[in-house]
Amino acid sequence: MKKSTKTTSILALDIGNTSITFAGIRGKKIEVLRNVKTIAKERDIVKILNLCLKKIASPIEAVIICSVVPKMEKIVGDIIKRKTTVKVYIIGKDIKVPLKSKYNPKQIGQDRLVCAYAAGVLYGAPALVVDLGTATTLDIVSKRNEYLGGIIIPGIEMSAESLFKNTALLPKITITRPQALIGKDTQNSILSGIFYGYGEMIHGLIGLIARKSHIKPKVIVTGGYLRLMKSYIAGKVTAFDRDLVFKGLGVLWEDRVKRQRLKDMQKGHI
């Protein structure tokens, strides 16, 4: 009797410092479902979870959480366990990223490891991941698929917020592309500084990393501000992949399923 081949999905959560993103992963297909602020109240997280569960058509095989906020990781994990019967897997605890790392293991964010792993698997190594999120990070994978470490910079929104919060006259702005390099008012001067400043910094760091590391890495850009910076940094970039972390979670789950099937075969369960 053949085992059922009914297609299943996994619900994946990326818990970042700014937001929690829910996505459904079904094979190679990824659908980003909802976002909620990381500081959201529990009832709002429950509401979003229920909406996501309804939106995923196929049966959910597992929930995978990648988190850099331990407090919210526990809260969200407990909510899912109360509201569903699906097993929850935490990246770094239940599922380890199979990437040899030269970084301090107590300090590395699991999202950075997942993206670095995904970059190497999907685009080839050596690879450099530029994540334009709450923080701007650059992470390097060697040609041997080793995580070498990276660079952390205050993110685009964080930089803009610091100007507003720490000055008397500079306004709070909505981050968009500036009208010109030389701003004719305060808002466009700030936008120019953010856009061209980060663009030139990313350009320079990509080149500096390549020279200092003696590599020509594939450069993969991800993160919430990808769309803003895309046109400016395109010449240095191999691929823009906003769903890189979810693709990494999908690959990690596939690897786990394959290993489990192999164990079952060896034990004669299949």
C-alpha positions, 0 to 999 in steps of 0.5 A: 500500500502506497503512502499518501503523497498529499501535499502539505505546507509549513507555516513559517514565522520570521520574528524580527526586532520590528515585525513578525512576518508569517509565510506559507511554504509549500514545496518551492512556493512561498506566500508571505501572508501577514505582518504584525508589529513585534510589540503587538498585543497577544490578541492581535497576534492570535488574530493574525495567526488565525487569518494565516491558518485559514489562508493556507489551503493545504494541511499544515505539517509543521510551524517553523520559527526563526527569531531574534527576539527570545521573549516574543519567540516564547510568547508566539510559540506558546500561542501556536501550541495553544491554538493548533495541534501542529508541532513547533520547531525553533531554528537554533534549538530544534533545527540547527542550520548546517553551516560551519560557523567561525562566529561566536555561537552565542551571539549570531542571529539565527536569521543571519545564519538562515539567509547565509545558508540559503544564499550558498545553497540557492545561488552558490558560494562564495556569497555575500548577503546584504540584509536591509532590515531593522539593522543593515547586515552583510554576511559572508559565506566562503567557497567552502560554505563556511559562515565567516562572519559579517558587518552590522550597521544601524538600519535605514529607518533606525538612522532616520529615527535617530535624527528625529529623536535626537535633534530639536528641528529635524522632522520625522520623515517617511522614507522614500527616494529623494528628489535629487542628490542636493536637497532643497529642503530639510526632508529631501536633504535627509532623504538624500543622506539616507538614500545616497549615503546607504547606497554608497556605503553598500557599494563600498563595503561590497568592494572592500569585502571582496578585496580584503577576503580575496573573493568574488562573491555572489551578492544577494540582497534581501530585507524590507528596504530592498525595493528602495535601494534596488536601482541604486545598487543593482550593478553590484548585485547578483540577485534581489531576493526578499523571501531569502529567509523563508526560502532558507527555512523551506530548504532546512525543512526539506533537509530535515524531512529527507533525513527522517525518511532515510532514518525510517528506511534504515529502520525498516519503517518504510 
